[in-house]
Amino acid sequence: MELIAESVSVPNTGVGSEPSLTRVETPTLQLLLHQQQMMLKFMEEQKGINRQLLRSFSQVGAQNVNLRESVCMPEIMKPTANSTFNQRIEELPADGTVVSPGPLPVSNESSDIWRELALNMSTRQSGHLVARRPTFDPRFDHPMLFLEKFDRYDFAKYDSTIEKPATYQNKLPVIDKLLKNSKSSRLYKFIADPPTTTMQRLKALTTGSLPTFIDAGSNFASSEISEDNIIDQIGKQLRDIVFLGDDTWESLYPNKFKRSYPYPSFNVFDLDTVDEGVIINLFPEMEKKDWDLIIAHFLGVDHCGHRYGPMHPEMSRKLSQMNEVIENVVDKLDDDTVLFVIGDHGMTGTGDHGGESNDEVNSAMFVYSKGSLNPTDETFDSDIIKQIDLVPTLAIILGIPIPHSNLGSLVVDALPTPNNIILSVENWYFDLFAVWSNVQQMTKYIKDYAITSETFSQEKLQILYEQFELLNARVHTVSNINSYKVFIKETKEYKRMLRKMCEEVWIQFDSFSMSRGLILSFMTIFLVYMIVAGIPNSQLPDIIKSSFLPCSYAALLFACGISIVCFYFSLVDTLSVTIYFGTGLVSVFMLSVLVIQNWESISIHWFDLSTKRSTIDLLLRLIFLFSWCGLLSNSYIVEEGNASMFLLFTTILLIVYDCNLQKKLTLSNFRQKLSWSKLKLLLMVIFVGILIRLSTLFFKCREEQPQCLQSLHSQIIKPGFRSEKAEYLVTLLAIAIFVTTTRNWLRSSGNLVGISPTVLLASYIPTVIVVATAGFWILHGLSQETKTKIMTGFQTDSLACLVYSCVTIGILSVIIKPLCIYIIPNSDVSTYKEDQIIPQIFHRVKGLFNQTKTECNSKVPIVCGLATVYSSAFIIFSIYLCLLLILLLGDVIAPSVVLLYFSSTIVLIISSISKFDKAITTAQLFEVPNSCILTWMLMSLYFFYGSGHQATFPNISWEAAFIGTGGNFSNNFIPGILIILNTFGVFIFMGITLPLLFIAPFTLHIMFPSLCNKKQEDSKLMKDLSRGEVLLYEKDEIMFSVVFTVSCKYILFHAVRIFISMLAATIHCRHLMVWKIFAPKLIFEAIGIIVTLVSVLFGYLLLIRINSELDRLITQLNKKYR
């Protein structure tokens, strides 16, 4: 909630740039000079006025002179042959009457609106010349803006008919009490323009401009506002502003305040620090009286919404606190102060904001003055206004120029009523002048914008100019209150038309750049697909070792150099775009060369694949195609979570069906066909189906999904919900099962034997992380009052910091020492229990051990965990990653990570069994079917939704940025990393563990040999499988080439999705839902593909690291035992 206290002195509002000139004959001039002297005397008494400007203004000769004009039509139109729009009246009649005034320039220069009003009134005729001027009581010197974030309209609106109000209802009775005096208070529904992020709202509230969608990305990197704004205009008038609250203002307007009391605004867990700081300093500042404007920006309600939602008791406490603050402020207001209480955006049912739903854009504005406000007229006043309407309203009250880019409309009935009559004039005449000044400013802005940009069509501009010309003629016919009301209605319609025209055309699209991006993306995806799907795996190592990569690097550097040269000689406008486009062209060229060089191999390989294609392959391609094409539909994007669940489970069923279950079963061969291993496979399918279905409990709802509010999700993740004992127990039980299962797996595979740092950390650190995480949740679940009594914020955050430290140390240990093995000399084997280890004897590894069998048995040591040396490192790494995601997702969503882990494990088992069933030779086991890669991709897509996320900005879990940080950081790097981990953690997990699709069959046969249902005649294959992952080391070149191909295909699956999202945003750029659905989806897909690229690369490098360490170990053993 923002509280603005404003000075309402006889304002100094200039709305002119370069004036037009009008000649005045002597009789009129004498009267005019008399009025000027009266104005000068009055304005000398007002503080903050530039006296030098006043003196220069008063020096007017007695002869024909040029005077600055006031209420007049701006020069907004280029002269045309049949238009008199820009014609100026050069001579005034000698009888003293005044003709239609010329244009009043509207700019951000500091001319005095009251001075110009005096001139205008002195030349205005109504039957006979009457010198008159409206004026405000100069005692209105202290406006106050009181801004409360999340001050949703129904928070402020009091409803006495509600018997059992919710936690956010009827908590501001002071507003209802003050509204009973209708002459001095107003309550408006305050409509924000999306995006409803804080920085964009503050920018709109001070400049009056419309935000753009891409501005939402600047919310956490707020930079100084350079365009004309009301804060700068106040400073130019030598007036003083005092600011208290959200430190975002300091980054937007540095060094613009006389005194400021900023407080960190990014820690949503902290409900009271900012508010208490504002309250402590607000009332002493009100008593000083050396300010012209106070801005008090509270954050408690905002943070409470982010953390708890509107239904939590804490929301009731914070609103009651705001009610008390408003009461105290009103009591201390003097007759010179007008109070504005506003909200910069609303709040969804879950406490989020950033989008454009009704709950997010609807806030409230309350205006109060101990004097009287202009009476409300139902014929043209409304209780629903735009947030940008605040800007011209404050500018008129303060007497400063309306910001040049403002598109807001003056709220007439929010203006204080003039009560100090210096010249005889009706009150409505002041309002007429103020409204017309607003019209001029908006029209001048459109004129300037049209000159610098060809955005607006000439037809629309002509209509606008003609309408303005009519208003310009009409303003001089207003002579009474009735004609004034008619004129005000016409100006409101004109301003509405002008703003609508801007909203329609300001969304510009560079079709040339868009098409270039689409073509480059398509060509890159297509060529990479031809290479990884067409060139056999056996040829990839030769290509990588050839001169292709060095030549490609040289060509890219050459393209960058050419781009820099072109930019240096001003041949191109933008360096970054030129580099992107140039390197993209070079990449496409180099890939094309590679395809041409290997076309024979590609065509032969594709022919061989076509002869092996089955119906299952066709169905899988249809699923893949459907998941792509659905992105062209806004309905599919809204329901993509449910659609991806269907596609994922269908893909799993097709893989199982392909495992010889497609053969027709009869009663006679039922027992033979449905073996125990196949029955276990069916049980696993049922189990993974249950796990996937359970994850729907953690779906978040979009605004476009009203039926989602009736789902089970609303019972688990409802506004204000906090885990009670039962929910904590369920979450902790799930985490305990996860940690226990993974530990037992590693122990049974022999990878937790020994005392190496990696093994010791993997044995004990997960337990420490679980305890610290549970303690962190419990402490944060306490009420604010209880927490304050028993501990400090640092003590609470230290538990999260402990988790970060443990995870970091554990991950580094896996990277540095990835081998979880233990070497036992042959003589010491009897000292170990047989069930504790899986001994693997080194023999014939890379030709290093060529001794006889007798020699080998007597010399070669026994190595625990060697058969699972690759998979164990990935499993330990994934454990640390999952425990980190559990902390960041919170106590309610945390079980979804456990569901993800076990679901992916079962998918690996199913894919391994499928490969066992089809493989005849060892070489076939080294192939990873496209169906498995597609399933892995669909897993990452589905569990993005299954972990409580949506491709919308309001559903981003911003609170993750404050876990363990306390909200105090010098930059946004760490919070950004935490938010990315929270939002795209599933993509990271699936990308890093992607090599397990290749490794899993060899691991599974070692752990569960019964799942490999092979006949005895397959002795060669069974012999190779019995060696586990040692076989991968022996054939490491094939392993790397296959994993490289799998990685490229996986990235391609995601790359096609980003390409389709780009295409959808291009096709639907004028669609009603482009900014609400298609643009956010494109942004999320773009971030997702970047995260996927980095994760897959990291997983591939980890595989190389494991192989390198294993090779070094075997070399050492060879030297020692040879």
N, C-alpha and C positions, 0 to 999 in steps of 0.2 A: 504494500500500500504506500502510495507516495502522497506526501502532504506538501502542497505548495502554498506558501503564504506570499501574497503579492502586494506590492504597493500600488495603490490606485490613485496616484496623484493626477493632476490635470496632465494627461499623458502626452508624451512626446513622440507620437507615432508618425513617422514619415513613411509614405508609400510612394515615393517618387524617385525617378532617376533624373534624366535630363528633361526639364520642363519645356512645354510649348510656350509660345509667347503671345500675349494679347495686349493690344493698345487700349489705354483707358483715358478718356477725355477728362479735363480738369474738374468739372463739377463732381464727377464720381470719385475722382482721386482724393479730393479734399475730405469727403466723408470716409473714404477708405483709410486715409492717414489717421483720422481721429480714432477709428476702431483699432488701428494698429498700436497706437499709443496705449489704449486701454489693455490690449492683449499683452504688450510688453511689460506693463506694470504688474500684471497678474503673474506672468511667467517668471519674472525676476524672483518671485517669492518661492518658486518651486526648486527643491534641491536636485542636484544631478543634471541641471540644464547647462549647456555650454553657453556661457554668457557672451563669449565673443561672437558666436553664431547669431545670438539675438541682436546684438548691436549692429552687426552687418546687415541683418535683415531689416532693421528699422530705418536704415538710411535710404529713403526713397525720395526722389526729387519731386518738385511740384509740377514738372512738365511730363509730357508723355513718356512713360517708362515701361520697361518690361517687367512684368510681375510673374512670379511663380504661380501657376494655377493649381487648383485643387480638384474639386469633383468634376472630372472630365474623362473623356475617352482616350485610352492610350493608343499610341500608334502601333497597331499590331498587324496592319495589313499592307502588303506591297501595293502600290498604286496600280490600278487597272484603268483601261480606257473608259469603262462605263461605271466606275465607282467613284463616289465622292467621300469615301470613308476617311481618307487621310487629308481631306481639305481642311484648312484651318481658317478660322475667322480672325482676320487681322485687325479689323476696326470695330470698336464699340459705338453704339449710337450716341449721338451728342446729347440726347435728352436724359441721359443717365440710366436708361434701362440697360439690361445686360442680356446679351445673346448667349446661345449655347456655348459653354466653356470648351476649351480645347483639351487635348489629351493631358492626363496626369501620368507622368512616368511612374512606373512601379519598380523599385529596385531595393537593394538592401542598404542604400545610403541613408544616413540619419537626418532626414528632414523632419520637421515637426508637424504632426498631423493636426494639432490644435491650431497652430499658426495658419496652416493652409485652410483649415475650416473657417477661421475668422475671415480670411480673404474671400473665401467662397461665399460666405453668408453676406458679406458686405456688398457683393455684386449680384446677389440673387434677387429676383423680382417676383412679387406676388401681388399684382395689382399696382402696388407702388413699392418703392424700395424701402425695405425694413432691415435695419442693421440688427442682427441678432446672432447669438452664439451659445451653444450648449456648453456646459462645463460640469466636470466632476467636482465633488467636494475634495479639496486638496488633502484632506485628512486621510484619505485612503492611500497610505504610503507603504503598506507592508502586505503584499500577497504571500500566501503560504501554500506550497504544494506538498501534499501528504500522500506519498505513493506506497501502497501496500500490495506487493506481488500476490497474485492469486486472489485478489479481492473480487471474486465472482459475483455476478449480479444478485444471485439468490442468497449470497452471504450477507449482502447489505439490505436486501428487501425484507422488511418485517411482515410476517403473516400471522395475525392474531388468531386465525381460524385453526391453526395446527395445534392439535392437542398434545402430541408427543413429538416435539421437534427433534430433528437429527442433530448430530454434534455440531453442524455448521449452520443450522437455522436459528434465526431470532437471537443471535449472539451479539448484535449491534443495536441494542434498543435506543441508544443515544441518537442515531440517525432518524429513527421513527419519531422520537420525541421532538427533534428540531424541525422535522418536516411538517409538523402541525402548524407551524408559523409559515404559511406558504409565501409570504412576502420576502422572506430572507433566506430561504433554503430551496434547493432543487436536488432531485435524484434522477440520474439518467442511466439508461442502459448504454454502456460504453463499448462499441464494437471495434475490435482490433482487426487489422489486415494481416493475414498470415504471411510469413511464418511467425508464430507466437513465441519466439525465443526472446530472451531479455534484451540483448543488444539491439535487435531490430525494433523492438517496442520503444526503447528509449530514443532511438534515432527518429522514429516516427513522431514521438511526443515532443521532440524539440525542433525538428525541421519541417514537419507537416508533409513529408514525402511518403510515397508508397514504397514499401520494402520489396526486394526481389527474392525469389525462392533461394537462389544460390547464396544469398546473404546469411542463410542459416548456418553455413559453415564458418562464419566469422563470430559466432556467439561466444566462443572461448578463446578468441584471439582478437579482442576488441582493440581497434586502433582509433586514433584521433579523428573526429569527424571534421572534414574540411569544408563541406558545403555550408551555405548560409543557414544559421540556426538561431533560435531565440536566446540561447545563452550568450553567444557572441554579440548579438544585438544589444542585450542589456549592458554588456561591458562597454560597447561603443558609446552608450549614453552616460558613461561614467557612473554607473550604478553598481551596487554591491550585492553579491550573492553569497549566502552561507549554505553549505551542503553538509548533510549528515547521512551516513548509511552505506549502501552498496558501493563498493570501490570501483565498480564498472564505470561510474560517472567520472572518476579521476582519469581513467584511461581514455574515455571519449572526449573529455574536456579538461586537459591538463592545464594547471595554472590559471584557471578561469574563475576561481572562487576566492572571496575575501578571506574566509576561514572554511576549512573542511575537516570533517571527522570521518574518514573512510574506514570501513571494516571489511575483512575478507568475506567474499560472498559465495565462494565455491563449495564450501563444506555444508552439504545439505543435512548432515547429521546434527549440526549445531543449530538449535532452534532459538537460542536466546542471546548469543554474544552480540550480534548486530543490533537487535532490538534494544537490549539494555544499554548499549553504547549510545544509541540515538536518544533514548529517553533521558539519560543522564545529562546530555549536552543540549537537548532541545529547549527546555524551559529557561535555562540561563541565557541562551541566545535570544529568545523571544523578548527578554527584558532589556537587552542592550540597545535596541532601536537604531543601530547604525547600519542596518541592512535594508535592502529593497525587496529581496526575495529570499525565502528560506525553502530549501528542498530537503525533505526528510524521507528517506527511502528505507522502509522496514522490509525484513526478509523472513520473519518467523513463520508467517502463514505459508509462504512459498516453500520453505524447507520442510515444514510439517506435511505439506501435500506430497512432496517428493518422497519423504521417508515413510509416512504412515497412510497417506490418502485422506480424503475429507471426512471419513467416517470415524476416525480415531478420536478418543477423548482429548488427546493433545491438541487437536484442531479447535476444540471448544475452549481450551485454556488460552490458546494464542488469540483467538478472536475476542474473547473476553478481555484480554490484556489490551488489544487495540481499541476496544470500546472505552476502556478506562482512559487510555491516552487521548482519544478524541474528546472525551468529556473534559479532561483537564486543559486541553488546548483551547476548547471553546470558552471555558471559564476565564482564561487569561487573554482572550482576544480583546483588542480595543476596537474603537469605532473606525480605525484607519486600516483594518486588516480584513481581507477576504480569504476564506479557507477553501481549498480544493482537496478533496479526498478521492483518489482515483486508484484503479487497478490497471496494471499494464497488460494483463492477459488473464485468461480464465484457467480452468483446471478440469481434467477429465475425471471420470469416476475412480480412477486409480491414482490420481494426484499428479499426472504428467501434463505436459503442454509442449507446444512446438508446431502442431498441425493446424487444421482449420475447421475442426468440429465446432458445433455450437457452444459446447461447454468450454472450449479453449479460447474462442474469440469473444465471448460475452463476459465483460467485466462491468464495473460500476464507476460512476463519477458523482460525487456528492459535493455541492457548492453551498457555502454558508457565509453570511455576512450579518453583523449586528445591525447594519443599515438595511436598506431594502434593495432587492434585485428587480430588474425589469419585469413587469407583469407578463405572465405566460398567455399567449394567444393561441388558441387551438387551431386557428386557420392556417398558421404557418410554423408554429413551434411544435417540437416533438420531443418525447422523452427517450428517443433512440437516436444517438448521435455516433459519429465516427470518432475514433481516438485522435485522428489528425485534426479534428475540429477544435481541439484544445489550443493548438498553436495560434491561430488568428485571434481567438478569444483572449488569451493571455497577452498577446501583442497589443490589442486595442486597450485592454485594461491598463497595461503598463505604459502605454504611450510610446511604443517602440515600433520600428518598421516590421511589417510582417515578413518573415523569411521568404526569400525569393522563390524557392522551389515548393512552397506550401501549396497543397491541394485541399486543405481543410476549409470548412465553411464556418463562419462566425456563428456562435451560439448566442443569439440575441438575448434570450431570457436569463442567461447566466451573467450578464453584465450588471454591475451595480448601477442603481438609478442616480443620475446627476441631481444634486441637491443644493448646489451653490450657484445661483443664477447671477451671472455678471451681465449678460445681455438677455433680453427677453426672447425666449425661444422655447418651443415645446420640446418635451423629452424625446419624442419620436424622431426629431430632426437629427439629433446626435446619432441615433441608431441608424438612420438612413445614411448618414455620412460614413459610418463605420462599415456598414454592409457594402456600400459602393466601393470603398477602399479595398475591401476583400475581393470584390469582383475584378477591379482593375489589376490588382496584384496577380491574380490567377491568369487573367488574360495576357498580361505582359509576359508572364513566364512561358505560356504556350507560344507566344510570338517569338520569344528568344529561342526557345527550343526548336521551333519550326525552321528558323533561319539556319541553325547549326546542324540540323538533321532533317532528312526527308522522310521521317517516320509517318507523319500525318499526310493523308491524301488532300489534294487541293480542294476537292469537293467538300470534304468534311470541314476543312478550315474556312471555306467560303460560307458554309452554313453557320459556323460558329461566329464568324465576324459579322455576318448580317444580324444574327441574334443580339450580339453585343451592341451593334449600331442602334437597334431598336430600343434596347435598355438605356443606352446613352441619351436617346431622345426622350425616353419616358421619365428619366430621373428628374428632368427639369419641370415636369408637369405635376410632380407630387406637391400638393399644397395642403393636405389635411390627413388625418389619421386613416381614413378609409382608403384614399389613394395610396398611402404609404403601405398598408397591408397588402394591397394588390401587387404593388411593386416588389415587396419582399418575397411574395410567393413566386413571382416571375424570376427573380434572381436565384432563388433556391433551385428552381428547375434548370436554369442556365448552368449553375455550378455543378449540378448533378450530371447534366449532359457533358460538360467539359471533363469531369473526372471519369466518366464512363468511357469517353473517347480515349483518354490516356490509358486506362486499364486494358482496353482492347488492343491497342497497338504497341504498347511498351514492351510486350513480350516479343522481341525480335529474334529471328533465327538466321544464322549464317548458313544458308543451304549449301554453299560451295565447300565450306570447311566440313560440314556434316557429311556430305557425300564423299569427300576425300577420306575422312576417317573410316567410313563404312567400307569403302573399296579396299583400303590398306588392311583393315582388320580381316575382311573376307579373304583376301589373297594370302595373307599370312597363315590364317587357320587352314585354308585349303592346301597350301603347299606343305605345311608341317604335317598335315594328315597324310598326304601322299608319301611323305618320307617315312614316317613312323609306321604306317600301315602297309606300305608297299615294299620297302627295303627289308630283306630278311635280317633277323637279329645277328646272324653270323657275320654280316658285312659291316655292321655299325662300328665295331672297333677299328676297322681299317679306315673308315671315313673320318673318324675322330682323330686318328693318328696322321692323317694326310695333311696336305697344305690348305685344306678348305678353311679351317678355323683361323689360322693366321691371316689368310687373304681376306676373310670376312671382317676381322678386326681392323685391318688396314683400310678396307673400304669404308667402314663406319667412321673411322677417324678422318678420312678424307672428306666424307660428307659433312662432318661437323666443321671442318676447316673451311669448306666452301660456304657453308651457311654463315659462319662468322664474317667471312670476307664480304658476302652479299649484304649483310647487315651493316658492316662498317661503311660501305659505299652507298648506303640508303637505298639499296635495290629491293629490300624487303622491309616490312614494317615491324614484325615481331620476331625476335631471335629464337625464342623457345619453340614457337610453332614451326618455324623454318627447320630447326634441328630435328624436331619430331618427324616432320614430313620427309626430310631428306634421308634420315637414317631408316625410316620406314621403307622408302623406295629402294634403298640399297639392300635392305634385308630381303625384300621380295625378290630383287634381282638375283641375289646370291642363292636363295632357296630355289629359284627357277633353274639356275645353272646346275645345282645339285640334282634336281629332278631329271633334267635332260641327260646328264651324265649317267644316271643309273636307271634310265627309262626301261631298258631291256629287263633288268632284274625286277623292277616294279611290275611290269606287265606280266611276266611269268609267275611271280608270286601271287598276284591278284587272280590269275587264272586258276592256280592251284587252290586258292581259298574258295573260289566260286564253285568248284566241284564238290567241296565239303560242306557247303552251306545247307543248313537244315531249317525246318519250319520254326524251331525255337529261335534261331538266329533272326528270322524275319519278324517274329513277334517282339523280340527284344528291341529291334530297330524301330518298330512302331511305337513302343513305349518311350524310347529315346526321342523320337520325333514329336510325340505328344507333349513331352515335358518341355520341349523347345517352343513349339508353336503356341502352347498355352500362354506364353509370356506376351503374346500379341493381344490378349484379352484382359481387360481390367477385372472381369469377374473371376478369371482363373487366378490372377495375382492375389486377389482378396482371399480366395479359398485355397491358396497353394499349399498350405500346411496339410489340409485334409487330402488334397489331390496327390501330393507327394507321398503320403502314407499309403494310399492305394497303389501307386506305381511301385513303391518300394516292396511291398508285400507281394505284389503280383510278380515282380522280378525274382524274388526268392522262391516263390512257388514254381516258376518256370525252370529255375536251376535244379530244383529237387525233382521235378517231373522229367528232366533230362537225364537223371541218374538211373536209367533203366526202369524207372517206374512207369514210363509211357507204354510199356508193353502190356498187352491185355492180360489181366489176371482172371483165372477160372478157379472153380472150387478144387479142381484136381491138382493145380500147381500153386495154389495160394500159399501153402506153407513153404514151398521151395522158393517162390519169387520174393515173398515178403520175409526176408531173413531178419535176424535180430538186429543186424547193423542198419538195415533199412527202416526197421521199426524205430530204432533210436533216432534215425534221421527225421522221421515224421514227428517224433516227440519234440525234437529240437525246433522244428518249424512251428509247432504249436506254441512252444515256449517263447520263441522270438516274436511271434505274433502277439502274445500277451504282453511282452515287454514294450513293444511298439505301441500297442493300444494304451497301456498305462501312461505312456509319455504324453498322451493328449491331455492329461490332467493339468499339464503345465503350460498349455497353450495360452497366449495372451490374446486379447480381443482387439480387433480393429473397430474403428467407428462404423465402418460399412458392414459390420457383422452383428446386427441387433440380436439375432438368435443366439449368439455366443454368450450373451448375458444370462441365458437360461441354462447354460451348460454346467457340468460339474465343476468346470474351471472357476466359475463365480463362487462356488462354495469353498474352494481352497485358496484362491488368490483373489479375494474380494477387497474392496477399499477398507483400509483400516485394520486388515487382518494381521495379527502377529501370532506366531506359533506359540501355542500353549504346551503343556507338558506332553500330551499325546503326540503332537506334531513333532516336537523336539525328539521324542523317543523314536518315532518312525524314521526321521532323517538320520539320527545317529546310528540306528540299527542298520539302515541301508549302507552307511559309510563303513560301519564295522564289518559287515559281510563282504564289502568290496576289498577292504584292506586284508582281511583274514584269508579270503579266497586267493588273492594274488600272491600273498606270502606263502601259502601252502603250495601253490603251483611252483614258485621259484625254489622252494625247499625240496620238493619232490623231484625237480629236474636237476638238482645238484648245484644250483646257482647261488645258494645262500650258505655255502660251506666255505670256511676259511676266514681270514682276518684282513682281507684287503679293504681299503677305505670304501670302495663302492659297495662291497658286500655288507660291511658293518652299517653303513648309512641306510642301505635298503632294508636292513633288518629292524632298525629301531626308529628311524626318522618318521616314517608314516604314522606311527603311533603318537609321536610328539605333535605332529601336525594336526591330527584329529583332535587331540585334547585341547590344543591351543585354539583351534577353530570353534570347538564347542564352547569354550570359555568366552571367546569373543562374542558369539551369538547371545549367550546368556546375559552377559554384561550389557550389551546393546539392547536387549529386550527389556531391561529395567526402565522404570519411569525416569524422567529427567531429574526429578527431585531426589530420588533415591540414589541415582548415579552420582550426582553432585556431592552427596554426603559421604559416600564411601570411597571415591577415587577421583582422580583427575582424568582428563581426556587422554593425556599421554599414556597413562597406565593401561587404559583400555586399548589404545592403538598399538601398544607394545606387543600384544598377543598376535595381532595381524602381522606386525613387523617380524615376529618370530617365525610365523608361517612363511613369509617371503624369504627370510634368511635360510630356513631349512630347505625350501624348494630350490633356491639358487645354488646352495652348496650341493644338494643331491644331483641336480642337473649337471653342474660342472664336474662332479665326480664321474658321471657316466661319460661325459665327453672326453675327459682326460684319461680315465682308466675304465674303458668300456667292457673289459673282459671280466665276467663274473665266474671265474673258474678257480679251482684249487688243485695244485699238483701234489700227488702223493707218490713217493718212491715205492717201488714194488715191495720192498722189505717191510713197509709200514702198513700194507693193506689190511692186515689182520686186526689192526687196532681200531678200525672203523666198522661200524655196523653196516651191514649190507643195504639196509633200507634207507640209509641216509644219503647215499650217493648213487649216481649212475656213472660208473667208471667207463672211460673210453680210452682204449689203447692206441697210441699213435702207430700207424703202420702205413707204409706206402703213401705218405703225404708229400706230394710234390717231389717224389723220388728221394726224399731225405733219409728215409729209413729203409735201407736195402738189405738189412741183415736177415739171416735165416729166422725161422719161427722160434727156434730155441734161444737164439741171441736176443730176439725181440722180447720174449717173455722175461728174460733175466735182466735186461737193461732198461727197457722203455718204461717210463713212469706211468702211473694211472692219473688221469685228469678228470676231476669232477666238473660236470656241467659243460663239457666240450660239445656234446651233441646238440645243445640248445644255446650255443654261444652267441649267435646273432639275435635270436628272438628275445633272449633274456635282457639284453641291453635296451631293446625297444620297449619291452614290458615295464622295466623299471623307470625308464624315461616317461612313459605314459602314465604311470602311477603318480609321479610327482606333478605332472601337468594336470591330471584330473583333480588331485587334491587342491591345487591352486584354483581351478575353476570352481570347485565346490565352495571355497571361501568367497570368491567374487560373486557367485550367483546368489548366495544367501541361503538361509535355513529352509525357506519354502521350496525353492527351485533346485536345491542341491541334489535330491534323489534322481533328477533327470540325468545327471552325469553318470550315476551308477547304471541307470538303464542304458545309456549310450555305450558304456564300456562292455556290459554283458551282451548287448545286442550285437555289437561289432565282433565280439569274440565268437558268438554262435554263427554269425555270417561267415567268419573265417573257417570255422569247422565245416559248415555246409559246403563252402566252395572247395575245401580240401577233399572232402569225400567225393564231390563231383569230379575232381581231377583224378582221384584214385580209380574211380569207376571207369573213366575213359582211357586212362593211360595204359599203353602196352609197353612202351620203352621209357627209359629214364629221360630221354630228350623231351618227351611229351609232358613230363611233369614240370619241365622248365618253362612251359608256356602258361600264360595267364589269360584265360578267356575274356573277351570283351564284356561278357555278362557279369563277371565278377567286378570288373572296373566300373561298370555302370551301376551295380549295386552299391559299391563304395561311394560313388558320387551321390546317389540318391540318399544314402545314409547321411552324408554331410548336409544335404539340402533339408531333409526332413527334420533332423535333430536340431537344426537352427531354430525351427519353430517349436520343437519338442523341448527345448531348453528355455522357453519363456521369452522368445523374441519375435518381432515382426519387422517387416521392411518399411517401417514408418518412424519418423523422428520422435513422436511422443512416447513410443514404446522403448526407446533406448534407456538402458538402466544407468542413468547418470550417477546414481549413488555408489557405483563401483569405484568411482574416482576418489572417494573419500575413505575407503577401507584401508586403515593403517596409515593414512597420510595426514589426518587431522585437518585437511582442507588448507594447510599452509604450505605453499610451494611457490617458488619464484617463477616457474614457467609451467606450461601445460603438457610437458613431455610425459612425465610419469602418469598424471591422470589420463592422458590420451592412451597410453599403453594399457592401463587397467581397463578402460572402457572397451578397447579393441579386444582384449582378452575375454572380457565378459560377453561381448556381442558375437565375436567370431571365433570363440574358443573351440567350437565344434569343427570348424574348417581347419584350425590349427592341428587339432587332435587327429583328424582323418588324414591330413596331408603328411604329417610326420610318420604316422604308422602305416602309410601306404606300402612300403616294402614287405610288410607282413603278408600281403596277398601272395607274394612269391615264396616267402620263407615258410608259411604256416603248414603246408603239407608235410614237409620234412620234420617239423617240430611235432606235429600231431601223431605221426607214425611212431615216434620215439615214446611219446607219452601214452597213447592209446592205440597199440598195434591192431587191436581187434576191429577198429573202424576201417582199416584197409582190407577189404574183402577180396583178396587176390588168390588165384589158384597157385598150386605149388609149382606148376610148370613155368610161372613167371619168376624163376629163381634169380635171374639177373636183376630184375627190377626190385625184388624183395631184398636182395643183398645190398643194393645201393641205398634203399630206404633205411635199412638197419643202421647205416652209418650216420643218419641224422643230418645235421647241418654241417658236418665235416665235409660232406660231399660238395656243398656250396663253395667251400674254400678251395677244393681241388679244381673246381670249374668256375673260378671267380670271374673270368672274362665273360663267360656266358651269363653269369649272374648279373653283372653290371649292365650288360647290353639289354637283357630282358627287363631289369628294373628301370633302366632308362626309358625303354619303350613304354612300359606301364605308366611311368611318371608323365611322359609326354601325352599319352592318351587321356589320362586323368585330367591333366591341365586343359587339354583340348575340349573335353566334355564341359568344363566350366567356361572355357573361352567362347564356345558356341552360345552359351547362355548370355554372356555379356554382349555378344554380337546381336543376338535377337532382342535383347533389352535396348540396345542402341537403335536398332531398326524400329522397334515399337515406339520409342520416344520420338523418332523422326516422323514416322507415319502419323502418330497421334499428337503432334506438336500443338495442334489447335483443338485437341479433344478437351471436353469438359473436365476430365479427370487426369489430365497430363501432370499437373503439379501435385496432385493429391496421391496418385497411384504410380504412374509410369516413371516420373522423374525420381521419386525416392527409391523405387525398385532399381533403376539404373545405377544410382549412387551406391546402393548396398551391394549390387552385383559387382560393381567396379572395385569396391574395397574388398569384397570377397575373393575376387580373382587375384588381387595383389597379395592378400594374406595366404591364399592357396599356393601361389608361386613360391613365396618365401618358405612356407612350411614344407612343401614337397622337396625343394632344394635342400633344406636342412635335413630332412629324412634321408635323402640320397647321400649327403655328405657324412651323416652319422654311420651309414652303412659302409662307406669307404674307410671311415675312421676305425670301425670295428675290424674290418679286414686287414687294415694296415697293422694294427696292434697284434692281431692273431699271427700275421706273417712274421712280425718281429719276434714273437714268442717262440714260434716253431724254429726260427733260425737259431735262437739261443739254445733251445733244447737239442737241436741237431749238433751244435758244437759241443754240448756238454755230454751227450749220451752216444755220440757216433762211435 
